[in-house]
Amino acid sequence: MRYQDAGHFRNKRRRNWHDTKSTIRILDTIAVALTTGRPGDVFAAAFDTRGGVTLVLAKNDSPTAEDDQAVRDLFRWITAPETTGAYDVLPFLFTRCGENIAKRMVKMDDAVRDFSHGLEEVLRHYTPVSSIDEEFPYSTTYRSLQYGDQQVPFVKMMRELLEVIRGRVQAFNLQNPSATPDVYCRYAQLALVAFVLKRSRLLRSLCESTSPMDRNCKLQVERLKRRLAKVCQYYHGIEDLVDHTRRHFPQGIAHCWVDPIRDTGETTVNLEGDYFGAIEQALGGVSPSADTLTTLRGKFPNMGETWGAGRSITTQLHAEIHILLHLSKSFDILDRSQQQPIGCSKRSCLCCTLWIWAYNNKYRTKWLTSGSHGKPYSAWALPGYSYAHAWAANGRSDVDIAVMKGVEKRLIRTIAQLFPNQRRLSDEYRWSGSESGGSDSEEERAERQLYDARAVQGWRW
């Protein structure tokens, strides 16, 4: 391969990955726009491009007639002639997703408050550049609205960004967001300020730090950026969805829900005894030591109450796995050379990530989601033999076995970290393996997309 051909190949791969990331963001936003915020209300979405484009949807619980109507209403609002951007879709979003929007604002406010407490220490160790535009990319509109023609120093703007966000959240009626006066204008303003903070050079540098001394701060800032992004998604993500729909599906898009899947591992697990028995089982039958019990009570003081609150767990196959299996029915004609993005209303759990990785590894497919929070869910169900091309090993699907090995490996590692003095099974029982996960990322967008003219009326607060 000649040098220029190699470069062309790399550029093509880069373009393909760019397109995949853009598609995942659109699918994530569709799933989020359907989420009410009620328990178990988790959605996933994908495009089926065989014989035209169809939006395929799944839900952790069974979808309802209300859910199906919400899909129709969402695209009716987006494709309405009077819709020019995200601002026009906010009435639908606050009707359907108001509870979830409020949850996201509360979590963002908590993260901003936590970061504010250590801000002065961070600023003492940070050297800003001379250009305010470099410190706060895409902030020209915000600075013009907030400061007029004044030249604002970096430190002043950073402090006030945090104060403005907290003040705006407190102005919402979080029990009933739609009852907030000028709610759409206020939310558009909040999204703009959150976007400016999220893209700041300071937060980026803290996330990129490799110093062990900055680890706790890095984790805190990564959480802050995620929560800022979640608030922005209900505005700037919708802005992108409106633009994408207008360009590709101006008349709307056909949609379907995944078919019911039989013979999965979904079941009800009855909890017996107290949680100490579960800990002993996790230790391989070894009784917890006094140090272990002290650590348990100190780190997880509510575990006993949580364990006693429900005496059974009903496991479910998660929505992204439903999507994957639905679109893999015609496995022999599936184009396994192409990346297959799945959008989710919340980041994939550890078990879904392990399962998708193992499935891709086994069948040479390229399914992916936008990322994982790395947490296992006790109510997660294994797909089992629910797909025709499942391979068996020792009476189980070998993909399921890979997930169980991965979970057990992490359980052993976590126990070793939490209870270093606890006697446990020898290392010969540990599983080995590797896996990879997605990472959250975001494409550049023009600053003109960050606000609606209706949102800047009465800017001062």
N, C-alpha and C positions, 0 to 999 in steps of 0.2 A: 504494500500500500504506500503510495507516494505521500510525502509530508502534507501537501495540501488536501489530499483525500482524507487523511487521518484527522486533520482539523475540521473538515466538513462533517465527518462522522461525529466528532465531539460536539460540534455546534448543534447538530441534529438532535443528539441525546439531550443537550442542554435545553433546547426548545421543547422537546417532548416532556421533560421534567417540569419545565415552566408551565406547560399546558395542564399537566396532571395536577400540580399544586393549585392552579386556578380552578380546575374542575372540583377538587376536593373542597375548596373554600365555598364554592357555590352550593355544593351538596350539603356541607355542614350548615350553611345558612338556611337552606330549605328545611332541614330537620329541626333546627332551632326555632324557626318561625311557626312550627306546628306544636311546639312544646308548651304545655300549660303551666308546668311547675308542680303539678300534683305528683305524689309518690308513684314511682314506676312508669311515669310518662316519658319514656325515652324512645326516640325515633331514629331511624337510619334511612338513607336514600342513596340511590345509584341510578345511572342512566343505562338503559338497555338499548344498544344501538343496532341490534339485529332487526332488519326490516323496518327502518325508521327509528325515531328516538322515542322511548317511553320512560317516564319517571317511575322507578320501582321503589316502593316504600315498605317499611316494616316497623313494628313497634314491639317493645318488650312484652307488653300485654296484648290482648287481641284488639285490633282497631275497631272503633265504633263508627256508627253513622255520623256522629258529630265530627270525628276525625276526618272522615272522607269529605264532609262538607267543608271543613277547614281548608283542605287542599284546594278545592274549587274556589273558595273565597279568596285565598291568598293570591292565586294567579289572576283572578278577576280584578282584584285591586291593582296588581302589578301592571296588567295590560290595559287598564282603563284609559281612555283617551286623555283624561285630565291628569293622569299621573306623570309627573316629571322627575320624581326621585323618591328617596326613602321617606321624606317628610310626609308624602301623600299616603304612604302605607301604614303610618303610625297608628291611625284609628283601628285598623284591623289588629295590629300587633298588641295594642294595649287591651283590646277586648279578649283576644285569644290567649295572649302570653303575659298578661299583666302580673300575675303571681311570680312567674319566672323572672321577669324583668326586675321586679322588686327584690327578689333574692339576690340577683347579680349586683344590684346597686348596694345592698347591705354588705355583701362580701367585699366589694371594691372599697367601700368606706372603711371597713375593718383593716384592709391591707394598707390603705393610705394612712390611716391613723398609726398603725404599727411602724410604718416607714418614717413618719413624721417625728416619732419619738427619738429616733437615732440620726435625724438629718444633720444636726450640727456637727456631730462626730464625723459623718461621711464628708461633709463639706470641708472640714479641716484637712482632709487627706486627698482632696480632689483639686486638680488644676484645670480650670476652664480655659477654653480657647477664646480668642479675642472676638470672634464673630458670634453674635447671638443667633444668627441663622444656622450656624453649625451646631450650636448647643441645642437648639429647638427647631429641627427641620419642619417645614410646612406650618410654621407658626405665624406667618405674616398676617393672616386674617385675624387670628386671636389677638395678637399684639396691637393691631390697629383698633380692634373693638375695645380692648381692655385699657390700653394706654394712650390711644391717639397717636400723636407725633412724638411722644416722649421716648427717649432712649432709656431702656430699662436694663439694669445690671442683671447678670445671670442669677446671682444669689437671691435677689429680690423676686425675680420671676419664678424661680423654683419654689420658694417658700409660699408665694401667693397662689401658684397652681394647686398646691396641696390644700390650701385653705379654701380656694374657690370650689374644688371638687367636693370637699366635705360640706360646705355651705349649701351647695346645690342639692346634694343628696338629702340633707335635713329639710329642705323645702318641699320634698315630695311627701305625699300621703302614702306611706309604704304599706299600710293595711289595705288601701284601695287606690292604687296609683292613678286610675282614670279620674278620680275625684280631685286630683291636684289641679289648681287653676293653671291655665295655659300649659297643660301637660306636654303637648307635642313640642312646643317651642322650648320648654325647659329641658326636655330630653335631648333635643337636637343640640342645644348649647352644652349640655353635660357631655355628650359624646365627643364634641369638638375639643373640649378641654382635656378629656381623658386621652384622646388621641395624641394631643401635643405632649402630654406627660409621658405616654407610653413610648413615643419615638425619641425622647430626649437622649442626648449623648451621655449624660450621667448614668441613666438606667442601663443603657447599652454597655457602657464600660464596666459597670458592676457585674453585669451578667457574663461578660467575657473574661473577667478576672480569673487567673489561675492560682492566685495566692491562697494557701491554706488558711491564712489569717482572715480572709474575706469570705470563707465558705458560708457561714451563717447569714451574713448580709446578702450574699449571692442568692441563696435559697429564698430569702425574704423578698428580694427584688424580682426574682423569677415569678414568684407567686403574685406579686403586685402587678407585673406586666400581664400575666394571664387574666387577672380579674379586670384590669382595664380593658383588655381585648374583648372580654365577654360582654361588657357594656357597649363597647363600640360596635360589636357584631350586629346588634339590633338596629344600628343606624348605617354605618359604613358598609357592613356586610350586605344589608338590604339594598343599599345603593348599587353595589356591584351586581346583585341578583336582578335588580330592575334593568340595569344596562345589558346584562347577559341575556335576559329573557327578551328584551326588545330586539336584540340583534339576531337571536337564534330561534325564538319561538314567539313571534309577535302576536299570534292568535292563541297563545297558551300552549300547553303541552299535555298530551295524554298521560294518564297515570294508572297504576295498578298496585294492589297490595300483594305481598308474597302469598303463595298458597300455603295452607296449613301443612306442617311437617310432622309425620308420624315416626314412632319408634326412636324418639330422642331419649335422653336421660332425665327429662323433666319428671319430678316426683315431689313428694312431701317427706321431709326428714323430721322425725320426732326427736326432740332433745331430751335426754335422760340425765338425771342427776344434776350436779352443779358444774360450773365451768372449770373447777379444779380437776374434774375427771377428764375433761377435754384436754387440759394442759398435760396431764399425765399421759394421755394417749399420744399427744404430739411428741412427748419425750420418749416414746417407745415403751411405755409401761413403767418408767422410772418415776418414783414419787418426787414431787417438787421439793427442793430443799428450803430451809428457812429463809435463806437469802433470796431465793426465787420468789417465794410468797411475799416477802417484803417489797421486792421490786414490782411485782404484779399490783399490789395494793397501792403503791406509790404512783406508778405510771398510768394505771388503768383503774382509778377508784370507782368508776361507774360500771365496771364489767359485770359484777354480780347482778346489779339492777337490770342491765340490758339483757343479760342471759335469762333472767326470770320473767322478763316482760312478754316473751313469746316462747311457747313450748314447742313450736314447730317452724320449719322453714320450707317454703314451697319454691323449688328451683325452677329457673326459666332459661330458655335459650335466648341469648341476647340478640338484639335487632340486627346488628351487623353480620352475625353468623347466619341469621335467616336470609339476609340479602345474598350472601355468598352462595349458600346452598341453592337458593331459588334460581340464580343466574347460572349455576353450574349443572343444571339438570341435563342440558344438551352438552355434556362434557366433551364429547368427541369433536364437536365443531367449535368449541370455545377457542378464541384466539389467545393462546397462552403467551404469545410474544409481547402483548400489550399490557401496560399497567392498568389495573382495574380498580379505580378509586371508589371508596364507599364513604359517604358523609354521615356524621353522627351528631346528635344533639348534645352529647357530652363525650369527653375523651374515652377511648376504649379502656376497659379494665385489663388487669394483668392476664386473666385467663383468656379473654378474646385475643389479645395480642399474641400470646403463646400459641393459641390454636391457629390463627391465621398464618403465623410464621411457619409452624409445622406443616400446615396444609400446602403452603407455597413450596416449601422444601421438598415435600413428598411428590407433588404433582406438577412441579415446575411452572406454577402460575405466579401472578404478580398482583395479588390483591393487597390493598393497603388502605389505612385510614390516616387521619391527620396527626394522630399521636395517641399516647397512652399516659394515664396518670399512675400506672404501675401498682395499683391497689387490687387485691383479689376481692371478689364478692362471694359471700357464703351462699348466696342464692343463685349462683351460676350453674347452668346445666350443660353437660357434655352432649354433643350431637349424636354420638353413638354410630349406629349403622343406618342413619336416616337418609343417606345418599347412596345411590346405586354403585358408585365406583369406590366405595370404602374398602380398604384393605384391612384384613384382620390379623391380629397377632395375640396369641394367648387369650383368645376369647374376647378381645376388645379391638376397637379401631386403633390402628397404630398412631394416628394423629392424636386421638384422645390420650394414648399412653404418653406421648411426648409432652402433653400439657401437664399430666399428673407428675411426671418426672420434674418438669420445670418448677411446678408449685412446691413439690417436696424439697427440692434443692434450696429454694428461697426460704422455706419454713425452717429448715435446718440452720441456714445462715443467720436468719433473724433470731432464732433461739440462742445461737451462740453469741450474738452481739448483745442481746438483752440480758442473758443470764450466763456470764462467762464462767461462773463457778459451779454451774449446774452439771451434775453427772448425766450423761445421755448416751445413746447408742454410738458405737464407734463409727469413724469416718467411712468404714467399708460399705456402709449402707447408703452413703450419699450418692445422689445421681449426678451425672455429668452432662453437659450440653451447653449450647450457646443459642442465643437468639438476638434478633435485632428489632428495633422499634422505630416508629416514625418520630418526627420532631415537628413541633409547631413552627410555622414560618408565615411570612406575610409579604405580599407583593406591594411594590411602591404604587401609590395612586396620586393623581394630581390634586393639588390643594383645593381646587374649585369644587371637588366632590365632598369636601369636609363639612360644608354647611349649606343651609338653605336660606335664602334672603329673609324668609319669614321668621327664622330663628334668631335673627340679630336685633329684632325690634325690642327696645327696652333692655339692652344688653347689661347695663350696670346692675350690680347686686351687692 
